[in-house]
Amino acid sequence: MATMTGATLTSTGFRPRLWVPGDWNALFGFGTNILVNVLVLTGLLRFVLRCRMPWCSAASCRPSG
């Protein structure tokens, strides 16, 4: 069995590794980015456009999941 970076090669064919050490960086990086985007959007809606809180919460939190 020959090994390659990020994947293994077996007799049945190519089998990718499901989780590698760099995946934690991507997980927390994207999570932090989404959180910051939601906070900035909420702040802009509330304080720049003077939207009311119920509409502002619904508009900024609903698209983020």
PDB file of N, CA, C, O and CB in Angstrom:
ATOM      1  N   MET A   1       0.850  -1.173   0.000  1.00  0.00           N
ATOM      2  CA  MET A   1       0.000   0.000   0.000  1.00  0.00           C
ATOM      3  C   MET A   1       0.895   1.235   0.000  1.00  0.00           C
ATOM      4  O   MET A   1       1.740   1.389   0.882  1.00  0.00           O
ATOM      5  CB  MET A   1      -0.966  -0.001   1.223  1.00  0.00           C
ATOM      6  N   ALA A   2       0.717   2.097  -0.964  1.00  0.00           N
ATOM      7  CA  ALA A   2       1.472   3.341  -1.059  1.00  0.00           C
ATOM      8  C   ALA A   2       0.643   4.472  -0.474  1.00  0.00           C
ATOM      9  O   ALA A   2      -0.566   4.540  -0.697  1.00  0.00           O
ATOM     10  CB  ALA A   2       1.862   3.648  -2.526  1.00  0.00           C
ATOM     11  N   THR A   3       1.284   5.357   0.273  1.00  0.00           N
ATOM     12  CA  THR A   3       0.551   6.484   0.851  1.00  0.00           C
ATOM     13  C   THR A   3       0.944   7.768   0.138  1.00  0.00           C
ATOM     14  O   THR A   3       2.081   7.931  -0.304  1.00  0.00           O
ATOM     15  CB  THR A   3       0.824   6.603   2.371  1.00  0.00           C
ATOM     16  N   MET A   4      -0.007   8.662   0.038  1.00  0.00           N
ATOM     17  CA  MET A   4       0.208   9.970  -0.568  1.00  0.00           C
ATOM     18  C   MET A   4      -0.253  11.016   0.423  1.00  0.00           C
ATOM     19  O   MET A   4      -0.978  10.687   1.362  1.00  0.00           O
ATOM     20  CB  MET A   4      -0.546  10.110  -1.931  1.00  0.00           C
ATOM     21  N   THR A   5       0.140  12.255   0.248  1.00  0.00           N
ATOM     22  CA  THR A   5      -0.280  13.322   1.144  1.00  0.00           C
ATOM     23  C   THR A   5      -1.777  13.567   0.990  1.00  0.00           C
ATOM     24  O   THR A   5      -2.249  13.873  -0.105  1.00  0.00           O
ATOM     25  CB  THR A   5       0.515  14.615   0.864  1.00  0.00           C
ATOM     26  N   GLY A   6      -2.523  13.433   2.082  1.00  0.00           N
ATOM     27  CA  GLY A   6      -3.955  13.716   2.064  1.00  0.00           C
ATOM     28  C   GLY A   6      -4.814  12.576   1.546  1.00  0.00           C
ATOM     29  O   GLY A   6      -6.039  12.697   1.548  1.00  0.00           O
ATOM     30  N   ALA A   7      -4.221  11.469   1.102  1.00  0.00           N
ATOM     31  CA  ALA A   7      -5.012  10.364   0.582  1.00  0.00           C
ATOM     32  C   ALA A   7      -4.206   9.078   0.675  1.00  0.00           C
ATOM     33  O   ALA A   7      -2.985   9.099   0.830  1.00  0.00           O
ATOM     34  CB  ALA A   7      -5.449  10.633  -0.876  1.00  0.00           C
ATOM     35  N   THR A   8      -4.905   7.977   0.578  1.00  0.00           N
ATOM     36  CA  THR A   8      -4.234   6.689   0.543  1.00  0.00           C
ATOM     37  C   THR A   8      -4.621   5.968  -0.727  1.00  0.00           C
ATOM     38  O   THR A   8      -5.726   6.138  -1.243  1.00  0.00           O
ATOM     39  CB  THR A   8      -4.581   5.843   1.783  1.00  0.00           C
ATOM     40  N   LEU A   9      -3.704   5.165  -1.224  1.00  0.00           N
ATOM     41  CA  LEU A   9      -3.950   4.398  -2.436  1.00  0.00           C
ATOM     42  C   LEU A   9      -3.971   2.933  -2.038  1.00  0.00           C
ATOM     43  O   LEU A   9      -2.953   2.395  -1.603  1.00  0.00           O
ATOM     44  CB  LEU A   9      -2.866   4.684  -3.541  1.00  0.00           C
ATOM     45  N   THR A  10      -5.111   2.285  -2.181  1.00  0.00           N
ATOM     46  CA  THR A  10      -5.233   0.884  -1.821  1.00  0.00           C
ATOM     47  C   THR A  10      -5.387   0.055  -3.075  1.00  0.00           C
ATOM     48  O   THR A  10      -5.413   0.584  -4.186  1.00  0.00           O
ATOM     49  CB  THR A  10      -6.416   0.658  -0.871  1.00  0.00           C
ATOM     50  N   SER A  11      -5.490  -1.261  -2.885  1.00  0.00           N
ATOM     51  CA  SER A  11      -5.648  -2.142  -4.037  1.00  0.00           C
ATOM     52  C   SER A  11      -7.007  -1.952  -4.710  1.00  0.00           C
ATOM     53  O   SER A  11      -7.176  -2.310  -5.876  1.00  0.00           O
ATOM     54  CB  SER A  11      -5.475  -3.595  -3.613  1.00  0.00           C
ATOM     55  N   THR A  12      -7.976  -1.391  -3.982  1.00  0.00           N
ATOM     56  CA  THR A  12      -9.309  -1.167  -4.563  1.00  0.00           C
ATOM     57  C   THR A  12      -9.414   0.184  -5.263  1.00  0.00           C
ATOM     58  O   THR A  12     -10.406   0.444  -5.943  1.00  0.00           O
ATOM     59  CB  THR A  12     -10.375  -1.262  -3.479  1.00  0.00           C
ATOM     60  N   GLY A  13      -8.424   1.038  -5.113  1.00  0.00           N
ATOM     61  CA  GLY A  13      -8.465   2.338  -5.775  1.00  0.00           C
ATOM     62  C   GLY A  13      -8.136   3.479  -4.836  1.00  0.00           C
ATOM     63  O   GLY A  13      -7.647   3.273  -3.725  1.00  0.00           O
ATOM     64  N   PHE A  14      -8.409   4.668  -5.295  1.00  0.00           N
ATOM     65  CA  PHE A  14      -8.097   5.897  -4.565  1.00  0.00           C
ATOM     66  C   PHE A  14      -9.091   6.099  -3.434  1.00  0.00           C
ATOM     67  O   PHE A  14     -10.301   6.033  -3.650  1.00  0.00           O
ATOM     68  CB  PHE A  14      -8.107   7.114  -5.510  1.00  0.00           C
ATOM     69  N   ARG A  15      -8.592   6.343  -2.236  1.00  0.00           N
ATOM     70  CA  ARG A  15      -9.469   6.582  -1.080  1.00  0.00           C
ATOM     71  C   ARG A  15      -9.009   7.844  -0.365  1.00  0.00           C
ATOM     72  O   ARG A  15      -7.980   7.813   0.310  1.00  0.00           O
ATOM     73  CB  ARG A  15      -9.465   5.360  -0.100  1.00  0.00           C
ATOM     74  N   PRO A  16      -9.746   8.975  -0.491  1.00  0.00           N
ATOM     75  CA  PRO A  16      -9.319  10.229   0.150  1.00  0.00           C
ATOM     76  C   PRO A  16      -9.511  10.182   1.658  1.00  0.00           C
ATOM     77  O   PRO A  16     -10.418   9.522   2.164  1.00  0.00           O
ATOM     78  CB  PRO A  16     -10.090  11.413  -0.430  1.00  0.00           C
ATOM     79  N   ARG A  17      -8.648  10.889   2.361  1.00  0.00           N
ATOM     80  CA  ARG A  17      -8.815  11.029   3.804  1.00  0.00           C
ATOM     81  C   ARG A  17      -9.923  12.032   4.060  1.00  0.00           C
ATOM     82  O   ARG A  17      -9.997  13.063   3.391  1.00  0.00           O
ATOM     83  CB  ARG A  17      -7.487  11.473   4.492  1.00  0.00           C
ATOM     84  N   LEU A  18     -10.779  11.743   5.016  1.00  0.00           N
ATOM     85  CA  LEU A  18     -11.938  12.609   5.274  1.00  0.00           C
ATOM     86  C   LEU A  18     -11.587  13.821   6.116  1.00  0.00           C
ATOM     87  O   LEU A  18     -12.248  14.854   6.005  1.00  0.00           O
ATOM     88  CB  LEU A  18     -13.027  11.823   5.961  1.00  0.00           C
ATOM     89  N   TRP A  19     -10.567  13.723   6.953  1.00  0.00           N
ATOM     90  CA  TRP A  19     -10.240  14.827   7.853  1.00  0.00           C
ATOM     91  C   TRP A  19      -8.736  14.947   7.958  1.00  0.00           C
ATOM     92  O   TRP A  19      -8.066  13.988   8.341  1.00  0.00           O
ATOM     93  CB  TRP A  19     -10.872  14.622   9.252  1.00  0.00           C
ATOM     94  N   VAL A  20      -8.201  16.089   7.632  1.00  0.00           N
ATOM     95  CA  VAL A  20      -6.760  16.334   7.747  1.00  0.00           C
ATOM     96  C   VAL A  20      -6.546  17.513   8.680  1.00  0.00           C
ATOM     97  O   VAL A  20      -7.484  18.278   8.904  1.00  0.00           O
ATOM     98  CB  VAL A  20      -6.112  16.605   6.350  1.00  0.00           C
ATOM     99  N   PRO A  21      -5.344  17.696   9.238  1.00  0.00           N
ATOM    100  CA  PRO A  21      -5.129  18.753  10.241  1.00  0.00           C
ATOM    101  C   PRO A  21      -5.512  20.169   9.786  1.00  0.00           C
ATOM    102  O   PRO A  21      -5.969  20.956  10.615  1.00  0.00           O
ATOM    103  CB  PRO A  21      -3.692  18.754  10.643  1.00  0.00           C
ATOM    104  N   GLY A  22      -5.350  20.517   8.537  1.00  0.00           N
ATOM    105  CA  GLY A  22      -5.704  21.859   8.076  1.00  0.00           C
ATOM    106  C   GLY A  22      -7.192  22.134   8.054  1.00  0.00           C
ATOM    107  O   GLY A  22      -7.605  23.288   7.938  1.00  0.00           O
ATOM    108  N   ASP A  23      -8.012  21.088   8.163  1.00  0.00           N
ATOM    109  CA  ASP A  23      -9.460  21.281   8.141  1.00  0.00           C
ATOM    110  C   ASP A  23      -9.954  22.055   9.353  1.00  0.00           C
ATOM    111  O   ASP A  23     -10.954  22.768   9.259  1.00  0.00           O
ATOM    112  CB  ASP A  23     -10.161  19.943   8.072  1.00  0.00           C
ATOM    113  N   TRP A  24      -9.265  21.929  10.505  1.00  0.00           N
ATOM    114  CA  TRP A  24      -9.668  22.706  11.684  1.00  0.00           C
ATOM    115  C   TRP A  24      -9.515  24.191  11.412  1.00  0.00           C
ATOM    116  O   TRP A  24     -10.352  24.988  11.836  1.00  0.00           O
ATOM    117  CB  TRP A  24      -8.835  22.303  12.919  1.00  0.00           C
ATOM    118  N   ASN A  25      -8.450  24.572  10.706  1.00  0.00           N
ATOM    119  CA  ASN A  25      -8.250  25.989  10.376  1.00  0.00           C
ATOM    120  C   ASN A  25      -9.386  26.501   9.511  1.00  0.00           C
ATOM    121  O   ASN A  25      -9.886  27.604   9.736  1.00  0.00           O
ATOM    122  CB  ASN A  25      -6.907  26.197   9.659  1.00  0.00           C
ATOM    123  N   ALA A  26      -9.797  25.725   8.535  1.00  0.00           N
ATOM    124  CA  ALA A  26     -10.887  26.142   7.665  1.00  0.00           C
ATOM    125  C   ALA A  26     -12.203  26.226   8.436  1.00  0.00           C
ATOM    126  O   ALA A  26     -12.981  27.162   8.247  1.00  0.00           O
ATOM    127  CB  ALA A  26     -11.024  25.175   6.488  1.00  0.00           C
ATOM    128  N   LEU A  27     -12.448  25.249   9.303  1.00  0.00           N
ATOM    129  CA  LEU A  27     -13.697  25.236  10.072  1.00  0.00           C
ATOM    130  C   LEU A  27     -13.820  26.476  10.946  1.00  0.00           C
ATOM    131  O   LEU A  27     -14.845  27.157  10.913  1.00  0.00           O
ATOM    132  CB  LEU A  27     -13.778  23.976  10.941  1.00  0.00           C
ATOM    133  N   PHE A  28     -12.799  26.773  11.718  1.00  0.00           N
ATOM    134  CA  PHE A  28     -12.870  27.931  12.600  1.00  0.00           C
ATOM    135  C   PHE A  28     -12.740  29.241  11.822  1.00  0.00           C
ATOM    136  O   PHE A  28     -13.329  30.247  12.216  1.00  0.00           O
ATOM    137  CB  PHE A  28     -11.782  27.846  13.664  1.00  0.00           C
ATOM    138  N   GLY A  29     -11.993  29.244  10.746  1.00  0.00           N
ATOM    139  CA  GLY A  29     -11.859  30.450   9.936  1.00  0.00           C
ATOM    140  C   GLY A  29     -13.172  30.851   9.293  1.00  0.00           C
ATOM    141  O   GLY A  29     -13.569  32.014   9.361  1.00  0.00           O
ATOM    142  N   PHE A  30     -13.853  29.892   8.667  1.00  0.00           N
ATOM    143  CA  PHE A  30     -15.143  30.196   8.040  1.00  0.00           C
ATOM    144  C   PHE A  30     -16.198  30.525   9.092  1.00  0.00           C
ATOM    145  O   PHE A  30     -17.033  31.403   8.875  1.00  0.00           O
ATOM    146  CB  PHE A  30     -15.612  29.016   7.176  1.00  0.00           C
ATOM    147  N   GLY A  31     -16.171  29.833  10.225  1.00  0.00           N
ATOM    148  CA  GLY A  31     -17.127  30.121  11.297  1.00  0.00           C
ATOM    149  C   GLY A  31     -16.967  31.531  11.834  1.00  0.00           C
ATOM    150  O   GLY A  31     -17.954  32.232  12.054  1.00  0.00           O
ATOM    151  N   THR A  32     -15.726  31.947  12.046  1.00  0.00           N
ATOM    152  CA  THR A  32     -15.451  33.301  12.522  1.00  0.00           C
ATOM    153  C   THR A  32     -15.862  34.338  11.477  1.00  0.00           C
ATOM    154  O   THR A  32     -16.413  35.384  11.819  1.00  0.00           O
ATOM    155  CB  THR A  32     -13.959  33.457  12.866  1.00  0.00           C
ATOM    156  N   ASN A  33     -15.595  34.048  10.213  1.00  0.00           N
ATOM    157  CA  ASN A  33     -15.953  34.968   9.136  1.00  0.00           C
ATOM    158  C   ASN A  33     -17.466  35.152   9.064  1.00  0.00           C
ATOM    159  O   ASN A  33     -17.940  36.278   8.912  1.00  0.00           O
ATOM    160  CB  ASN A  33     -15.416  34.458   7.791  1.00  0.00           C
ATOM    161  N   ILE A  34     -18.221  34.084   9.170  1.00  0.00           N
ATOM    162  CA  ILE A  34     -19.680  34.176   9.107  1.00  0.00           C
ATOM    163  C   ILE A  34     -20.208  34.963  10.309  1.00  0.00           C
ATOM    164  O   ILE A  34     -21.104  35.794  10.160  1.00  0.00           O
ATOM    165  CB  ILE A  34     -20.316  32.762   9.064  1.00  0.00           C
ATOM    166  N   LEU A  35     -19.656  34.704  11.497  1.00  0.00           N
ATOM    167  CA  LEU A  35     -20.094  35.429  12.692  1.00  0.00           C
ATOM    168  C   LEU A  35     -19.828  36.926  12.554  1.00  0.00           C
ATOM    169  O   LEU A  35     -20.694  37.739  12.879  1.00  0.00           O
ATOM    170  CB  LEU A  35     -19.384  34.882  13.940  1.00  0.00           C
ATOM    171  N   VAL A  36     -18.653  37.294  12.080  1.00  0.00           N
ATOM    172  CA  VAL A  36     -18.327  38.712  11.898  1.00  0.00           C
ATOM    173  C   VAL A  36     -19.244  39.341  10.858  1.00  0.00           C
ATOM    174  O   VAL A  36     -19.705  40.467  11.046  1.00  0.00           O
ATOM    175  CB  VAL A  36     -16.855  38.881  11.480  1.00  0.00           C
ATOM    176  N   ASN A  37     -19.515  38.638   9.768  1.00  0.00           N
ATOM    177  CA  ASN A  37     -20.415  39.173   8.737  1.00  0.00           C
ATOM    178  C   ASN A  37     -21.811  39.431   9.292  1.00  0.00           C
ATOM    179  O   ASN A  37     -22.413  40.460   8.985  1.00  0.00           O
ATOM    180  CB  ASN A  37     -20.500  38.208   7.551  1.00  0.00           C
ATOM    181  N   VAL A  38     -22.334  38.518  10.102  1.00  0.00           N
ATOM    182  CA  VAL A  38     -23.670  38.706  10.689  1.00  0.00           C
ATOM    183  C   VAL A  38     -23.665  39.892  11.650  1.00  0.00           C
ATOM    184  O   VAL A  38     -24.609  40.682  11.658  1.00  0.00           O
ATOM    185  CB  VAL A  38     -24.130  37.422  11.426  1.00  0.00           C
ATOM    186  N   LEU A  39     -22.611  40.026  12.460  1.00  0.00           N
ATOM    187  CA  LEU A  39     -22.553  41.148  13.396  1.00  0.00           C
ATOM    188  C   LEU A  39     -22.435  42.484  12.667  1.00  0.00           C
ATOM    189  O   LEU A  39     -23.054  43.466  13.078  1.00  0.00           O
ATOM    190  CB  LEU A  39     -21.378  40.974  14.355  1.00  0.00           C
ATOM    191  N   VAL A  40     -21.661  42.535  11.606  1.00  0.00           N
ATOM    192  CA  VAL A  40     -21.536  43.777  10.835  1.00  0.00           C
ATOM    193  C   VAL A  40     -22.852  44.115  10.152  1.00  0.00           C
ATOM    194  O   VAL A  40     -23.269  45.274  10.159  1.00  0.00           O
ATOM    195  CB  VAL A  40     -20.412  43.658   9.788  1.00  0.00           C
ATOM    196  N   LEU A  41     -23.509  43.131   9.568  1.00  0.00           N
ATOM    197  CA  LEU A  41     -24.799  43.366   8.914  1.00  0.00           C
ATOM    198  C   LEU A  41     -25.834  43.868   9.915  1.00  0.00           C
ATOM    199  O   LEU A  41     -26.575  44.806   9.622  1.00  0.00           O
ATOM    200  CB  LEU A  41     -25.301  42.080   8.238  1.00  0.00           C
ATOM    201  N   THR A  42     -25.890  43.253  11.089  1.00  0.00           N
ATOM    202  CA  THR A  42     -26.831  43.685  12.113  1.00  0.00           C
ATOM    203  C   THR A  42     -26.532  45.112  12.571  1.00  0.00           C
ATOM    204  O   THR A  42     -27.444  45.923  12.732  1.00  0.00           O
ATOM    205  CB  THR A  42     -26.790  42.730  13.305  1.00  0.00           C
ATOM    206  N   GLY A  43     -25.256  45.410  12.776  1.00  0.00           N
ATOM    207  CA  GLY A  43     -24.878  46.763  13.184  1.00  0.00           C
ATOM    208  C   GLY A  43     -25.231  47.799  12.135  1.00  0.00           C
ATOM    209  O   GLY A  43     -25.726  48.875  12.471  1.00  0.00           O
ATOM    210  N   LEU A  44     -24.984  47.492  10.865  1.00  0.00           N
ATOM    211  CA  LEU A  44     -25.338  48.434   9.800  1.00  0.00           C
ATOM    212  C   LEU A  44     -26.845  48.643   9.713  1.00  0.00           C
ATOM    213  O   LEU A  44     -27.308  49.772   9.555  1.00  0.00           O
ATOM    214  CB  LEU A  44     -24.806  47.939   8.459  1.00  0.00           C
ATOM    215  N   LEU A  45     -27.605  47.567   9.814  1.00  0.00           N
ATOM    216  CA  LEU A  45     -29.066  47.708   9.743  1.00  0.00           C
ATOM    217  C   LEU A  45     -29.597  48.522  10.916  1.00  0.00           C
ATOM    218  O   LEU A  45     -30.469  49.372  10.741  1.00  0.00           O
ATOM    219  CB  LEU A  45     -29.740  46.327   9.718  1.00  0.00           C
ATOM    220  N   ARG A  46     -29.069  48.262  12.118  1.00  0.00           N
ATOM    221  CA  ARG A  46     -29.591  48.949  13.307  1.00  0.00           C
ATOM    222  C   ARG A  46     -29.166  50.398  13.413  1.00  0.00           C
ATOM    223  O   ARG A  46     -30.000  51.270  13.659  1.00  0.00           O
ATOM    224  CB  ARG A  46     -29.155  48.228  14.535  1.00  0.00           C
ATOM    225  N   PHE A  47     -27.893  50.668  13.233  1.00  0.00           N
ATOM    226  CA  PHE A  47     -27.380  51.990  13.582  1.00  0.00           C
ATOM    227  C   PHE A  47     -27.198  52.918  12.385  1.00  0.00           C
ATOM    228  O   PHE A  47     -27.216  54.137  12.552  1.00  0.00           O
ATOM    229  CB  PHE A  47     -26.077  51.845  14.291  1.00  0.00           C
ATOM    230  N   VAL A  48     -27.026  52.383  11.204  1.00  0.00           N
ATOM    231  CA  VAL A  48     -26.867  53.240  10.028  1.00  0.00           C
ATOM    232  C   VAL A  48     -28.208  53.459   9.343  1.00  0.00           C
ATOM    233  O   VAL A  48     -28.564  54.590   9.011  1.00  0.00           O
ATOM    234  CB  VAL A  48     -25.860  52.627   9.039  1.00  0.00           C
ATOM    235  N   LEU A  49     -28.947  52.385   9.134  1.00  0.00           N
ATOM    236  CA  LEU A  49     -30.247  52.503   8.459  1.00  0.00           C
ATOM    237  C   LEU A  49     -31.412  52.702   9.425  1.00  0.00           C
ATOM    238  O   LEU A  49     -32.543  52.934   8.998  1.00  0.00           O
ATOM    239  CB  LEU A  49     -30.501  51.270   7.624  1.00  0.00           C
ATOM    240  N   ARG A  50     -31.134  52.612  10.741  1.00  0.00           N
ATOM    241  CA  ARG A  50     -32.152  52.831  11.792  1.00  0.00           C
ATOM    242  C   ARG A  50     -33.350  51.888  11.667  1.00  0.00           C
ATOM    243  O   ARG A  50     -34.497  52.308  11.816  1.00  0.00           O
ATOM    244  CB  ARG A  50     -32.644  54.272  11.744  1.00  0.00           C
ATOM    245  N   CYS A  51     -33.074  50.616  11.393  1.00  0.00           N
ATOM    246  CA  CYS A  51     -34.148  49.616  11.336  1.00  0.00           C
ATOM    247  C   CYS A  51     -34.511  49.179  12.746  1.00  0.00           C
ATOM    248  O   CYS A  51     -33.679  49.222  13.652  1.00  0.00           O
ATOM    249  CB  CYS A  51     -33.725  48.391  10.478  1.00  0.00           C
ATOM    250  N   ARG A  52     -35.763  48.756  12.925  1.00  0.00           N
ATOM    251  CA  ARG A  52     -36.199  48.274  14.229  1.00  0.00           C
ATOM    252  C   ARG A  52     -35.614  46.893  14.505  1.00  0.00           C
ATOM    253  O   ARG A  52     -35.316  46.152  13.569  1.00  0.00           O
ATOM    254  CB  ARG A  52     -37.735  48.232  14.305  1.00  0.00           C
ATOM    255  N   MET A  53     -35.447  46.540  15.773  1.00  0.00           N
ATOM    256  CA  MET A  53     -34.761  45.314  16.163  1.00  0.00           C
ATOM    257  C   MET A  53     -35.435  44.039  15.654  1.00  0.00           C
ATOM    258  O   MET A  53     -34.716  43.182  15.141  1.00  0.00           O
ATOM    259  CB  MET A  53     -34.660  45.257  17.651  1.00  0.00           C
ATOM    260  N   PRO A  54     -36.755  43.840  15.751  1.00  0.00           N
ATOM    261  CA  PRO A  54     -37.327  42.578  15.251  1.00  0.00           C
ATOM    262  C   PRO A  54     -37.065  42.358  13.761  1.00  0.00           C
ATOM    263  O   PRO A  54     -36.740  41.247  13.344  1.00  0.00           O
ATOM    264  CB  PRO A  54     -38.826  42.553  15.507  1.00  0.00           C
ATOM    265  N   TRP A  55     -37.206  43.408  12.966  1.00  0.00           N
ATOM    266  CA  TRP A  55     -36.958  43.259  11.530  1.00  0.00           C
ATOM    267  C   TRP A  55     -35.464  43.053  11.269  1.00  0.00           C
ATOM    268  O   TRP A  55     -35.071  42.267  10.407  1.00  0.00           O
ATOM    269  CB  TRP A  55     -37.475  44.498  10.755  1.00  0.00           C
ATOM    270  N   CYS A  56     -34.644  43.777  12.033  1.00  0.00           N
ATOM    271  CA  CYS A  56     -33.197  43.690  11.880  1.00  0.00           C
ATOM    272  C   CYS A  56     -32.698  42.287  12.223  1.00  0.00           C
ATOM    273  O   CYS A  56     -31.863  41.735  11.506  1.00  0.00           O
ATOM    274  CB  CYS A  56     -32.504  44.733  12.765  1.00  0.00           C
ATOM    275  N   SER A  57     -33.195  41.716  13.297  1.00  0.00           N
ATOM    276  CA  SER A  57     -32.792  40.359  13.692  1.00  0.00           C
ATOM    277  C   SER A  57     -33.216  39.353  12.648  1.00  0.00           C
ATOM    278  O   SER A  57     -32.443  38.464  12.291  1.00  0.00           O
ATOM    279  CB  SER A  57     -33.390  39.983  15.052  1.00  0.00           C
ATOM    280  N   ALA A  58     -34.425  39.479  12.158  1.00  0.00           N
ATOM    281  CA  ALA A  58     -34.930  38.545  11.152  1.00  0.00           C
ATOM    282  C   ALA A  58     -34.160  38.665   9.857  1.00  0.00           C
ATOM    283  O   ALA A  58     -33.882  37.658   9.205  1.00  0.00           O
ATOM    284  CB  ALA A  58     -36.408  38.782  10.898  1.00  0.00           C
ATOM    285  N   ALA A  59     -33.812  39.880   9.474  1.00  0.00           N
ATOM    286  CA  ALA A  59     -33.120  40.092   8.203  1.00  0.00           C
ATOM    287  C   ALA A  59     -31.673  39.619   8.258  1.00  0.00           C
ATOM    288  O   ALA A  59     -31.147  39.160   7.244  1.00  0.00           O
ATOM    289  CB  ALA A  59     -33.165  41.562   7.822  1.00  0.00           C
ATOM    290  N   SER A  60     -31.018  39.716   9.402  1.00  0.00           N
ATOM    291  CA  SER A  60     -29.604  39.344   9.459  1.00  0.00           C
ATOM    292  C   SER A  60     -29.387  37.903   9.908  1.00  0.00           C
ATOM    293  O   SER A  60     -28.404  37.289   9.493  1.00  0.00           O
ATOM    294  CB  SER A  60     -28.868  40.276  10.391  1.00  0.00           C
ATOM    295  N   CYS A  61     -30.249  37.348  10.722  1.00  0.00           N
ATOM    296  CA  CYS A  61     -30.026  35.990  11.234  1.00  0.00           C
ATOM    297  C   CYS A  61     -30.644  34.910  10.347  1.00  0.00           C
ATOM    298  O   CYS A  61     -30.120  33.797  10.287  1.00  0.00           O
ATOM    299  CB  CYS A  61     -30.589  35.871  12.633  1.00  0.00           C
ATOM    300  N   ARG A  62     -31.722  35.207   9.671  1.00  0.00           N
ATOM    301  CA  ARG A  62     -32.376  34.203   8.834  1.00  0.00           C
ATOM    302  C   ARG A  62     -31.475  33.695   7.700  1.00  0.00           C
ATOM    303  O   ARG A  62     -31.419  32.483   7.494  1.00  0.00           O
ATOM    304  CB  ARG A  62     -33.650  34.779   8.250  1.00  0.00           C
ATOM    305  N   PRO A  63     -30.767  34.556   6.954  1.00  0.00           N
ATOM    306  CA  PRO A  63     -29.920  34.038   5.875  1.00  0.00           C
ATOM    307  C   PRO A  63     -28.718  33.244   6.367  1.00  0.00           C
ATOM    308  O   PRO A  63     -28.199  32.403   5.634  1.00  0.00           O
ATOM    309  CB  PRO A  63     -29.441  35.171   5.023  1.00  0.00           C
ATOM    310  N   SER A  64     -28.264  33.492   7.591  1.00  0.00           N
ATOM    311  CA  SER A  64     -27.088  32.787   8.081  1.00  0.00           C
ATOM    312  C   SER A  64     -27.406  31.384   8.585  1.00  0.00           C
ATOM    313  O   SER A  64     -26.494  30.617   8.894  1.00  0.00           O
ATOM    314  CB  SER A  64     -26.441  33.582   9.180  1.00  0.00           C
ATOM    315  N   GLY A  65     -28.656  31.049   8.670  1.00  0.00           N
ATOM    316  CA  GLY A  65     -29.014  29.671   9.044  1.00  0.00           C
ATOM    317  C   GLY A  65     -29.417  29.613  10.440  1.00  0.00           C
ATOM    318  O   GLY A  65     -29.754  28.541  10.941  1.00  0.00           O
TER     319      GLY A  65
END
